[in-house]
């Protein structure tokens, strides 16, 4: 029970979760917002560009702890998001 209430920066939490221990639910939500905004801007620019101009590269997602940087293309890469319990705790 005591382990459950350790601070985020404790040695045990860092050993278990690595650099993900530095990220809170808020950090994951902000990264998701930044990614969505970048994708929306990319879509807007792509749709409104002149047909003769070069296409715009799809935006790179914000790097997240533990994410594989050599994985699939950004359009198909699964997003690491907070769990339902973490979201409920954040908004509850």
N, C-alpha and C positions, 0 to 999 in steps of 0.2 A: 504494500500500500504506500509506503514512503517513496518508493521509486517512481510511482505515478505522479508525484507532486514535485519532482526535482525541477530546478530551473532549467530553462532551455540551453543555457551555456554550461551546464554541468559536464564533467568528464564522461560520465556514463552515456548521457544523451548524445554527445559528440561521437563517442565510440560506436554507438548503435546506428546513428543516422548520418554521420559525416557532415559534409557542408550543408546538407538539408536542414540541420538543426538551426542554422542561422536564418532560415526562411520561415516567416510566420504565414498564417492564412492570408493576411493582408498582402504580404509580398506576392504570393501566388495569384491573388485576385488582381493586383495591379499589373503583374506581368501579362495576365490574360487580357486585361483592358488595353494595354499597349499593343499587344499582338493583334487584337481585333481592330483597333484604330488604324494600325499600319496596313492591315488587309483591306479595310474599307477605303483608305486613301489610294491603295494600289488599284482597287477595282474602279474607283472614280477616275483615276488618271488613265487607266487602260481603256475604259469606255469612251473617254473624251479626247483621246489623243488623235492626231492626224494619222490617216492610214499610211502615209508615206514615212512616218517617223519610226525609229527603232522601238521594239517593244521594251517594256520596263520589267526588270527582274522582280520576281516575287519577293516580298520582304522576309528577312530572316527572323525567326522568333527570338524572343528574349531568352538567353540561356538560363536554364534552371538547374539546380543542384542534381547531380546524378544523371542528367540527360545525356544521351549518346549523341555527340556532335557529328559523328560520321554515319548517322542513320539515314532513313529515307528522306526524300525531298520534303521541304517544309509543308507543301500542300497536303501530304499524306501522313505526316508525322503525328503520332498520337500526342496529345497534350497532357502534361502531368498536372493534374488539378487536385485541389483539396478534396478530402472525402466528404460525404454527406454529413457525417458527425461533426467535422471541423467547421463546415459551413453553418450548421445549426448552432454550434457554440458561438460562432462569430456574430451571427445575426440575432441570437437568442438572448 
